[in-house]
Amino acid sequence: MNSRVLVTGGAGYIGSHTCVEVLSAGHNAIIVDNFSNSCPEAVARVEEITGKKVPLYEADVCDKE
């Protein structure tokens, strides 16, 4: 059974490594990041390492709107 895992801050150091592990375990990762301390290039590296496309949303989960 594949589950979907929402990784907030998934473009950061810890988040990107978490995404690699989630994807390697056969699950699907969805990344939400505001890029305050990260960069979209990290997501491209995750996709390169795992060979899987990862949905990426630029958003701030602290922003109520």
mmCIF file of the N, C-alpha and C atoms, coordinates in Angstrom:
data_MODEL
# 
_entry.id   MODEL 
# 
loop_
_atom_site.group_PDB 
_atom_site.id 
_atom_site.type_symbol 
_atom_site.label_atom_id 
_atom_site.label_alt_id 
_atom_site.label_comp_id 
_atom_site.label_asym_id 
_atom_site.label_entity_id 
_atom_site.label_seq_id 
_atom_site.pdbx_PDB_ins_code 
_atom_site.Cartn_x 
_atom_site.Cartn_y 
_atom_site.Cartn_z 
_atom_site.occupancy 
_atom_site.B_iso_or_equiv 
_atom_site.pdbx_formal_charge 
_atom_site.auth_seq_id 
_atom_site.auth_comp_id 
_atom_site.auth_asym_id 
_atom_site.auth_atom_id 
_atom_site.pdbx_PDB_model_num 
ATOM 1   N N  . MET A 1 1  ? 0.839  -1.181 0.000   1.00 0.00 ? 1  MET A N  1 
ATOM 2   C CA . MET A 1 1  ? 0.000  0.000  0.000   1.00 0.00 ? 1  MET A CA 1 
ATOM 3   C C  . MET A 1 1  ? 0.885  1.246  0.000   1.00 0.00 ? 1  MET A C  1 
ATOM 4   N N  . ASN A 1 2  ? 0.731  2.082  -0.993  1.00 0.00 ? 2  ASN A N  1 
ATOM 5   C CA . ASN A 1 2  ? 1.487  3.330  -1.064  1.00 0.00 ? 2  ASN A CA 1 
ATOM 6   C C  . ASN A 1 2  ? 0.717  4.418  -0.334  1.00 0.00 ? 2  ASN A C  1 
ATOM 7   N N  . SER A 1 3  ? 1.388  5.058  0.590   1.00 0.00 ? 3  SER A N  1 
ATOM 8   C CA . SER A 1 3  ? 0.756  6.191  1.250   1.00 0.00 ? 3  SER A CA 1 
ATOM 9   C C  . SER A 1 3  ? 1.391  7.475  0.746   1.00 0.00 ? 3  SER A C  1 
ATOM 10  N N  . ARG A 1 4  ? 0.690  8.559  0.920   1.00 0.00 ? 4  ARG A N  1 
ATOM 11  C CA . ARG A 1 4  ? 1.213  9.871  0.553   1.00 0.00 ? 4  ARG A CA 1 
ATOM 12  C C  . ARG A 1 4  ? 1.691  10.562 1.822   1.00 0.00 ? 4  ARG A C  1 
ATOM 13  N N  . VAL A 1 5  ? 2.902  11.097 1.769   1.00 0.00 ? 5  VAL A N  1 
ATOM 14  C CA . VAL A 1 5  ? 3.492  11.752 2.926   1.00 0.00 ? 5  VAL A CA 1 
ATOM 15  C C  . VAL A 1 5  ? 3.744  13.212 2.578   1.00 0.00 ? 5  VAL A C  1 
ATOM 16  N N  . LEU A 1 6  ? 3.138  14.109 3.346   1.00 0.00 ? 6  LEU A N  1 
ATOM 17  C CA . LEU A 1 6  ? 3.348  15.535 3.166   1.00 0.00 ? 6  LEU A CA 1 
ATOM 18  C C  . LEU A 1 6  ? 4.593  15.919 3.954   1.00 0.00 ? 6  LEU A C  1 
ATOM 19  N N  . VAL A 1 7  ? 5.582  16.463 3.251   1.00 0.00 ? 7  VAL A N  1 
ATOM 20  C CA . VAL A 1 7  ? 6.832  16.855 3.895   1.00 0.00 ? 7  VAL A CA 1 
ATOM 21  C C  . VAL A 1 7  ? 6.935  18.374 3.829   1.00 0.00 ? 7  VAL A C  1 
ATOM 22  N N  . THR A 1 8  ? 6.673  19.034 4.957   1.00 0.00 ? 8  THR A N  1 
ATOM 23  C CA . THR A 1 8  ? 6.832  20.482 5.007   1.00 0.00 ? 8  THR A CA 1 
ATOM 24  C C  . THR A 1 8  ? 8.317  20.764 5.191   1.00 0.00 ? 8  THR A C  1 
ATOM 25  N N  . GLY A 1 9  ? 8.817  21.718 4.447   1.00 0.00 ? 9  GLY A N  1 
ATOM 26  C CA . GLY A 1 9  ? 10.258 21.991 4.482   1.00 0.00 ? 9  GLY A CA 1 
ATOM 27  C C  . GLY A 1 9  ? 11.042 20.944 3.717   1.00 0.00 ? 9  GLY A C  1 
ATOM 28  N N  . GLY A 1 10 ? 10.400 20.313 2.752   1.00 0.00 ? 10 GLY A N  1 
ATOM 29  C CA . GLY A 1 10 ? 11.011 19.212 2.010   1.00 0.00 ? 10 GLY A CA 1 
ATOM 30  C C  . GLY A 1 10 ? 12.165 19.602 1.104   1.00 0.00 ? 10 GLY A C  1 
ATOM 31  N N  . ALA A 1 11 ? 12.379 20.889 0.883   1.00 0.00 ? 11 ALA A N  1 
ATOM 32  C CA . ALA A 1 11 ? 13.500 21.334 0.055   1.00 0.00 ? 11 ALA A CA 1 
ATOM 33  C C  . ALA A 1 11 ? 14.722 21.688 0.901   1.00 0.00 ? 11 ALA A C  1 
ATOM 34  N N  . GLY A 1 12 ? 14.598 21.548 2.205   1.00 0.00 ? 12 GLY A N  1 
ATOM 35  C CA . GLY A 1 12 ? 15.726 21.806 3.099   1.00 0.00 ? 12 GLY A CA 1 
ATOM 36  C C  . GLY A 1 12 ? 16.583 20.562 3.275   1.00 0.00 ? 12 GLY A C  1 
ATOM 37  N N  . TYR A 1 13 ? 17.613 20.675 4.093   1.00 0.00 ? 13 TYR A N  1 
ATOM 38  C CA . TYR A 1 13 ? 18.557 19.566 4.282   1.00 0.00 ? 13 TYR A CA 1 
ATOM 39  C C  . TYR A 1 13 ? 17.861 18.331 4.866   1.00 0.00 ? 13 TYR A C  1 
ATOM 40  N N  . ILE A 1 14 ? 17.226 18.484 6.001   1.00 0.00 ? 14 ILE A N  1 
ATOM 41  C CA . ILE A 1 14 ? 16.572 17.338 6.647   1.00 0.00 ? 14 ILE A CA 1 
ATOM 42  C C  . ILE A 1 14 ? 15.378 16.873 5.822   1.00 0.00 ? 14 ILE A C  1 
ATOM 43  N N  . GLY A 1 15 ? 14.580 17.816 5.325   1.00 0.00 ? 15 GLY A N  1 
ATOM 44  C CA . GLY A 1 15 ? 13.400 17.456 4.540   1.00 0.00 ? 15 GLY A CA 1 
ATOM 45  C C  . GLY A 1 15 ? 13.725 16.706 3.274   1.00 0.00 ? 15 GLY A C  1 
ATOM 46  N N  . SER A 1 16 ? 14.782 17.130 2.581   1.00 0.00 ? 16 SER A N  1 
ATOM 47  C CA . SER A 1 16 ? 15.138 16.445 1.333   1.00 0.00 ? 16 SER A CA 1 
ATOM 48  C C  . SER A 1 16 ? 15.632 15.030 1.607   1.00 0.00 ? 16 SER A C  1 
ATOM 49  N N  . HIS A 1 17 ? 16.387 14.845 2.687   1.00 0.00 ? 17 HIS A N  1 
ATOM 50  C CA . HIS A 1 17 ? 16.830 13.502 3.043   1.00 0.00 ? 17 HIS A CA 1 
ATOM 51  C C  . HIS A 1 17 ? 15.645 12.630 3.466   1.00 0.00 ? 17 HIS A C  1 
ATOM 52  N N  . THR A 1 18 ? 14.687 13.244 4.139   1.00 0.00 ? 18 THR A N  1 
ATOM 53  C CA . THR A 1 18 ? 13.473 12.522 4.525   1.00 0.00 ? 18 THR A CA 1 
ATOM 54  C C  . THR A 1 18 ? 12.710 12.076 3.287   1.00 0.00 ? 18 THR A C  1 
ATOM 55  N N  . CYS A 1 19 ? 12.619 12.949 2.293   1.00 0.00 ? 19 CYS A N  1 
ATOM 56  C CA . CYS A 1 19 ? 11.926 12.600 1.048   1.00 0.00 ? 19 CYS A CA 1 
ATOM 57  C C  . CYS A 1 19 ? 12.590 11.420 0.350   1.00 0.00 ? 19 CYS A C  1 
ATOM 58  N N  . VAL A 1 20 ? 13.909 11.397 0.320   1.00 0.00 ? 20 VAL A N  1 
ATOM 59  C CA . VAL A 1 20 ? 14.616 10.275 -0.300  1.00 0.00 ? 20 VAL A CA 1 
ATOM 60  C C  . VAL A 1 20 ? 14.242 8.976  0.410   1.00 0.00 ? 20 VAL A C  1 
ATOM 61  N N  . GLU A 1 21 ? 14.204 8.996  1.726   1.00 0.00 ? 21 GLU A N  1 
ATOM 62  C CA . GLU A 1 21 ? 13.856 7.787  2.482   1.00 0.00 ? 21 GLU A CA 1 
ATOM 63  C C  . GLU A 1 21 ? 12.399 7.379  2.262   1.00 0.00 ? 21 GLU A C  1 
ATOM 64  N N  . VAL A 1 22 ? 11.505 8.357  2.241   1.00 0.00 ? 22 VAL A N  1 
ATOM 65  C CA . VAL A 1 22 ? 10.080 8.085  2.014   1.00 0.00 ? 22 VAL A CA 1 
ATOM 66  C C  . VAL A 1 22 ? 9.885  7.452  0.640   1.00 0.00 ? 22 VAL A C  1 
ATOM 67  N N  . LEU A 1 23 ? 10.503 8.041  -0.375  1.00 0.00 ? 23 LEU A N  1 
ATOM 68  C CA . LEU A 1 23 ? 10.375 7.513  -1.737  1.00 0.00 ? 23 LEU A CA 1 
ATOM 69  C C  . LEU A 1 23 ? 11.040 6.148  -1.880  1.00 0.00 ? 23 LEU A C  1 
ATOM 70  N N  . SER A 1 24 ? 12.168 5.966  -1.232  1.00 0.00 ? 24 SER A N  1 
ATOM 71  C CA . SER A 1 24 ? 12.876 4.681  -1.295  1.00 0.00 ? 24 SER A CA 1 
ATOM 72  C C  . SER A 1 24 ? 12.081 3.568  -0.623  1.00 0.00 ? 24 SER A C  1 
ATOM 73  N N  . ALA A 1 25 ? 11.244 3.945  0.340   1.00 0.00 ? 25 ALA A N  1 
ATOM 74  C CA . ALA A 1 25 ? 10.405 2.970  1.028   1.00 0.00 ? 25 ALA A CA 1 
ATOM 75  C C  . ALA A 1 25 ? 9.143  2.635  0.239   1.00 0.00 ? 25 ALA A C  1 
ATOM 76  N N  . GLY A 1 26 ? 8.977  3.255  -0.937  1.00 0.00 ? 26 GLY A N  1 
ATOM 77  C CA . GLY A 1 26 ? 7.843  2.939  -1.796  1.00 0.00 ? 26 GLY A CA 1 
ATOM 78  C C  . GLY A 1 26 ? 6.635  3.827  -1.604  1.00 0.00 ? 26 GLY A C  1 
ATOM 79  N N  . HIS A 1 27 ? 6.782  4.880  -0.838  1.00 0.00 ? 27 HIS A N  1 
ATOM 80  C CA . HIS A 1 27 ? 5.670  5.805  -0.623  1.00 0.00 ? 27 HIS A CA 1 
ATOM 81  C C  . HIS A 1 27 ? 5.802  7.008  -1.558  1.00 0.00 ? 27 HIS A C  1 
ATOM 82  N N  . ASN A 1 28 ? 4.796  7.856  -1.574  1.00 0.00 ? 28 ASN A N  1 
ATOM 83  C CA . ASN A 1 28 ? 4.809  9.073  -2.375  1.00 0.00 ? 28 ASN A CA 1 
ATOM 84  C C  . ASN A 1 28 ? 5.021  10.269 -1.463  1.00 0.00 ? 28 ASN A C  1 
ATOM 85  N N  . ALA A 1 29 ? 5.909  11.162 -1.848  1.00 0.00 ? 29 ALA A N  1 
ATOM 86  C CA . ALA A 1 29 ? 6.157  12.375 -1.083  1.00 0.00 ? 29 ALA A CA 1 
ATOM 87  C C  . ALA A 1 29 ? 5.554  13.568 -1.805  1.00 0.00 ? 29 ALA A C  1 
ATOM 88  N N  . ILE A 1 30 ? 5.025  14.490 -1.032  1.00 0.00 ? 30 ILE A N  1 
ATOM 89  C CA . ILE A 1 30 ? 4.528  15.759 -1.532  1.00 0.00 ? 30 ILE A CA 1 
ATOM 90  C C  . ILE A 1 30 ? 5.222  16.830 -0.709  1.00 0.00 ? 30 ILE A C  1 
ATOM 91  N N  . ILE A 1 31 ? 5.879  17.768 -1.381  1.00 0.00 ? 31 ILE A N  1 
ATOM 92  C CA . ILE A 1 31 ? 6.673  18.766 -0.677  1.00 0.00 ? 31 ILE A CA 1 
ATOM 93  C C  . ILE A 1 31 ? 5.973  20.120 -0.674  1.00 0.00 ? 31 ILE A C  1 
ATOM 94  N N  . VAL A 1 32 ? 5.943  20.750 0.511   1.00 0.00 ? 32 VAL A N  1 
ATOM 95  C CA . VAL A 1 32 ? 5.506  22.130 0.663   1.00 0.00 ? 32 VAL A CA 1 
ATOM 96  C C  . VAL A 1 32 ? 6.656  22.869 1.332   1.00 0.00 ? 32 VAL A C  1 
ATOM 97  N N  . ASP A 1 33 ? 7.114  23.943 0.708   1.00 0.00 ? 33 ASP A N  1 
ATOM 98  C CA . ASP A 1 33 ? 8.247  24.695 1.252   1.00 0.00 ? 33 ASP A CA 1 
ATOM 99  C C  . ASP A 1 33 ? 8.106  26.157 0.851   1.00 0.00 ? 33 ASP A C  1 
ATOM 100 N N  . ASN A 1 34 ? 8.533  27.058 1.726   1.00 0.00 ? 34 ASN A N  1 
ATOM 101 C CA . ASN A 1 34 ? 8.495  28.485 1.393   1.00 0.00 ? 34 ASN A CA 1 
ATOM 102 C C  . ASN A 1 34 ? 9.869  28.993 0.948   1.00 0.00 ? 34 ASN A C  1 
ATOM 103 N N  . PHE A 1 35 ? 10.855 28.119 0.913   1.00 0.00 ? 35 PHE A N  1 
ATOM 104 C CA . PHE A 1 35 ? 12.219 28.416 0.454   1.00 0.00 ? 35 PHE A CA 1 
ATOM 105 C C  . PHE A 1 35 ? 12.898 29.525 1.263   1.00 0.00 ? 35 PHE A C  1 
ATOM 106 N N  . SER A 1 36 ? 12.521 29.659 2.529   1.00 0.00 ? 36 SER A N  1 
ATOM 107 C CA . SER A 1 36 ? 13.175 30.658 3.375   1.00 0.00 ? 36 SER A CA 1 
ATOM 108 C C  . SER A 1 36 ? 14.574 30.200 3.776   1.00 0.00 ? 36 SER A C  1 
ATOM 109 N N  . ASN A 1 37 ? 14.783 28.895 3.812   1.00 0.00 ? 37 ASN A N  1 
ATOM 110 C CA . ASN A 1 37 ? 16.094 28.366 4.191   1.00 0.00 ? 37 ASN A CA 1 
ATOM 111 C C  . ASN A 1 37 ? 16.432 27.150 3.322   1.00 0.00 ? 37 ASN A C  1 
ATOM 112 N N  . SER A 1 38 ? 16.027 27.214 2.057   1.00 0.00 ? 38 SER A N  1 
ATOM 113 C CA . SER A 1 38 ? 16.223 26.079 1.160   1.00 0.00 ? 38 SER A CA 1 
ATOM 114 C C  . SER A 1 38 ? 16.153 26.575 -0.281  1.00 0.00 ? 38 SER A C  1 
ATOM 115 N N  . CYS A 1 39 ? 16.221 25.622 -1.233  1.00 0.00 ? 39 CYS A N  1 
ATOM 116 C CA . CYS A 1 39 ? 16.119 26.016 -2.638  1.00 0.00 ? 39 CYS A CA 1 
ATOM 117 C C  . CYS A 1 39 ? 15.455 24.904 -3.444  1.00 0.00 ? 39 CYS A C  1 
ATOM 118 N N  . PRO A 1 40 ? 14.771 25.270 -4.527  1.00 0.00 ? 40 PRO A N  1 
ATOM 119 C CA . PRO A 1 40 ? 14.096 24.271 -5.362  1.00 0.00 ? 40 PRO A CA 1 
ATOM 120 C C  . PRO A 1 40 ? 15.061 23.250 -5.966  1.00 0.00 ? 40 PRO A C  1 
ATOM 121 N N  . GLU A 1 41 ? 16.318 23.610 -6.091  1.00 0.00 ? 41 GLU A N  1 
ATOM 122 C CA . GLU A 1 41 ? 17.312 22.688 -6.648  1.00 0.00 ? 41 GLU A CA 1 
ATOM 123 C C  . GLU A 1 41 ? 17.430 21.409 -5.817  1.00 0.00 ? 41 GLU A C  1 
ATOM 124 N N  . ALA A 1 42 ? 17.183 21.502 -4.529  1.00 0.00 ? 42 ALA A N  1 
ATOM 125 C CA . ALA A 1 42 ? 17.244 20.321 -3.661  1.00 0.00 ? 42 ALA A CA 1 
ATOM 126 C C  . ALA A 1 42 ? 16.197 19.292 -4.069  1.00 0.00 ? 42 ALA A C  1 
ATOM 127 N N  . VAL A 1 43 ? 15.042 19.770 -4.499  1.00 0.00 ? 43 VAL A N  1 
ATOM 128 C CA . VAL A 1 43 ? 13.981 18.856 -4.940  1.00 0.00 ? 43 VAL A CA 1 
ATOM 129 C C  . VAL A 1 43 ? 14.394 18.165 -6.233  1.00 0.00 ? 43 VAL A C  1 
ATOM 130 N N  . ALA A 1 44 ? 15.043 18.907 -7.108  1.00 0.00 ? 44 ALA A N  1 
ATOM 131 C CA . ALA A 1 44 ? 15.547 18.305 -8.350  1.00 0.00 ? 44 ALA A CA 1 
ATOM 132 C C  . ALA A 1 44 ? 16.554 17.203 -8.032  1.00 0.00 ? 44 ALA A C  1 
ATOM 133 N N  . ARG A 1 45 ? 17.374 17.404 -7.011  1.00 0.00 ? 45 ARG A N  1 
ATOM 134 C CA . ARG A 1 45 ? 18.337 16.367 -6.616  1.00 0.00 ? 45 ARG A CA 1 
ATOM 135 C C  . ARG A 1 45 ? 17.641 15.136 -6.053  1.00 0.00 ? 45 ARG A C  1 
ATOM 136 N N  . VAL A 1 46 ? 16.581 15.362 -5.269  1.00 0.00 ? 46 VAL A N  1 
ATOM 137 C CA . VAL A 1 46 ? 15.803 14.237 -4.738  1.00 0.00 ? 46 VAL A CA 1 
ATOM 138 C C  . VAL A 1 46 ? 15.239 13.421 -5.895  1.00 0.00 ? 46 VAL A C  1 
ATOM 139 N N  . GLU A 1 47 ? 14.698 14.105 -6.896  1.00 0.00 ? 47 GLU A N  1 
ATOM 140 C CA . GLU A 1 47 ? 14.135 13.417 -8.062  1.00 0.00 ? 47 GLU A CA 1 
ATOM 141 C C  . GLU A 1 47 ? 15.215 12.681 -8.837  1.00 0.00 ? 47 GLU A C  1 
ATOM 142 N N  . GLU A 1 48 ? 16.387 13.267 -8.927  1.00 0.00 ? 48 GLU A N  1 
ATOM 143 C CA . GLU A 1 48 ? 17.499 12.615 -9.630  1.00 0.00 ? 48 GLU A CA 1 
ATOM 144 C C  . GLU A 1 48 ? 17.955 11.357 -8.892  1.00 0.00 ? 48 GLU A C  1 
ATOM 145 N N  . ILE A 1 49 ? 18.046 11.445 -7.581  1.00 0.00 ? 49 ILE A N  1 
ATOM 146 C CA . ILE A 1 49 ? 18.493 10.310 -6.767  1.00 0.00 ? 49 ILE A CA 1 
ATOM 147 C C  . ILE A 1 49 ? 17.494 9.158  -6.814  1.00 0.00 ? 49 ILE A C  1 
ATOM 148 N N  . THR A 1 50 ? 16.208 9.491  -6.709  1.00 0.00 ? 50 THR A N  1 
ATOM 149 C CA . THR A 1 50 ? 15.181 8.450  -6.604  1.00 0.00 ? 50 THR A CA 1 
ATOM 150 C C  . THR A 1 50 ? 14.581 8.042  -7.946  1.00 0.00 ? 50 THR A C  1 
ATOM 151 N N  . GLY A 1 51 ? 14.731 8.900  -8.955  1.00 0.00 ? 51 GLY A N  1 
ATOM 152 C CA . GLY A 1 51 ? 14.124 8.612  -10.247 1.00 0.00 ? 51 GLY A CA 1 
ATOM 153 C C  . GLY A 1 51 ? 12.623 8.795  -10.248 1.00 0.00 ? 51 GLY A C  1 
ATOM 154 N N  . LYS A 1 52 ? 12.095 9.519  -9.257  1.00 0.00 ? 52 LYS A N  1 
ATOM 155 C CA . LYS A 1 52 ? 10.659 9.737  -9.147  1.00 0.00 ? 52 LYS A CA 1 
ATOM 156 C C  . LYS A 1 52 ? 10.359 11.225 -9.119  1.00 0.00 ? 52 LYS A C  1 
ATOM 157 N N  . LYS A 1 53 ? 9.247  11.603 -9.732  1.00 0.00 ? 53 LYS A N  1 
ATOM 158 C CA . LYS A 1 53 ? 8.790  12.996 -9.733  1.00 0.00 ? 53 LYS A CA 1 
ATOM 159 C C  . LYS A 1 53 ? 8.106  13.295 -8.401  1.00 0.00 ? 53 LYS A C  1 
ATOM 160 N N  . VAL A 1 54 ? 8.422  14.458 -7.837  1.00 0.00 ? 54 VAL A N  1 
ATOM 161 C CA . VAL A 1 54 ? 7.854  14.839 -6.548  1.00 0.00 ? 54 VAL A CA 1 
ATOM 162 C C  . VAL A 1 54 ? 7.067  16.145 -6.716  1.00 0.00 ? 54 VAL A C  1 
ATOM 163 N N  . PRO A 1 55 ? 5.767  16.137 -6.402  1.00 0.00 ? 55 PRO A N  1 
ATOM 164 C CA . PRO A 1 55 ? 4.999  17.379 -6.461  1.00 0.00 ? 55 PRO A CA 1 
ATOM 165 C C  . PRO A 1 55 ? 5.570  18.389 -5.463  1.00 0.00 ? 55 PRO A C  1 
ATOM 166 N N  . LEU A 1 56 ? 5.720  19.630 -5.913  1.00 0.00 ? 56 LEU A N  1 
ATOM 167 C CA . LEU A 1 56 ? 6.303  20.681 -5.086  1.00 0.00 ? 56 LEU A CA 1 
ATOM 168 C C  . LEU A 1 56 ? 5.386  21.892 -5.086  1.00 0.00 ? 56 LEU A C  1 
ATOM 169 N N  . TYR A 1 57 ? 5.046  22.364 -3.897  1.00 0.00 ? 57 TYR A N  1 
ATOM 170 C CA . TYR A 1 57 ? 4.208  23.540 -3.741  1.00 0.00 ? 57 TYR A CA 1 
ATOM 171 C C  . TYR A 1 57 ? 4.963  24.579 -2.928  1.00 0.00 ? 57 TYR A C  1 
ATOM 172 N N  . GLU A 1 58 ? 5.094  25.774 -3.495  1.00 0.00 ? 58 GLU A N  1 
ATOM 173 C CA . GLU A 1 58 ? 5.729  26.863 -2.747  1.00 0.00 ? 58 GLU A CA 1 
ATOM 174 C C  . GLU A 1 58 ? 4.645  27.539 -1.926  1.00 0.00 ? 58 GLU A C  1 
ATOM 175 N N  . ALA A 1 59 ? 4.725  27.368 -0.614  1.00 0.00 ? 59 ALA A N  1 
ATOM 176 C CA . ALA A 1 59 ? 3.731  27.934 0.293   1.00 0.00 ? 59 ALA A CA 1 
ATOM 177 C C  . ALA A 1 59 ? 4.313  28.002 1.696   1.00 0.00 ? 59 ALA A C  1 
ATOM 178 N N  . ASP A 1 60 ? 3.710  28.833 2.503   1.00 0.00 ? 60 ASP A N  1 
ATOM 179 C CA . ASP A 1 60 ? 4.113  28.955 3.898   1.00 0.00 ? 60 ASP A CA 1 
ATOM 180 C C  . ASP A 1 60 ? 2.966  28.400 4.742   1.00 0.00 ? 60 ASP A C  1 
ATOM 181 N N  . VAL A 1 61 ? 3.182  27.318 5.451   1.00 0.00 ? 61 VAL A N  1 
ATOM 182 C CA . VAL A 1 61 ? 2.114  26.699 6.232   1.00 0.00 ? 61 VAL A CA 1 
ATOM 183 C C  . VAL A 1 61 ? 1.704  27.556 7.427   1.00 0.00 ? 61 VAL A C  1 
ATOM 184 N N  . CYS A 1 62 ? 2.486  28.585 7.740   1.00 0.00 ? 62 CYS A N  1 
ATOM 185 C CA . CYS A 1 62 ? 2.135  29.508 8.823   1.00 0.00 ? 62 CYS A CA 1 
ATOM 186 C C  . CYS A 1 62 ? 1.234  30.634 8.337   1.00 0.00 ? 62 CYS A C  1 
ATOM 187 N N  . ASP A 1 63 ? 1.069  30.760 7.015   1.00 0.00 ? 63 ASP A N  1 
ATOM 188 C CA . ASP A 1 63 ? 0.237  31.803 6.430   1.00 0.00 ? 63 ASP A CA 1 
ATOM 189 C C  . ASP A 1 63 ? -1.206 31.299 6.370   1.00 0.00 ? 63 ASP A C  1 
ATOM 190 N N  . LYS A 1 64 ? -2.062 31.854 7.179   1.00 0.00 ? 64 LYS A N  1 
ATOM 191 C CA . LYS A 1 64 ? -3.458 31.390 7.275   1.00 0.00 ? 64 LYS A CA 1 
ATOM 192 C C  . LYS A 1 64 ? -4.222 31.494 5.965   1.00 0.00 ? 64 LYS A C  1 
ATOM 193 N N  . GLU A 1 65 ? -3.879 32.469 5.119   1.00 0.00 ? 65 GLU A N  1 
ATOM 194 C CA . GLU A 1 65 ? -4.572 32.616 3.839   1.00 0.00 ? 65 GLU A CA 1 
ATOM 195 C C  . GLU A 1 65 ? -4.137 31.544 2.883   1.00 0.00 ? 65 GLU A C  1 
# 
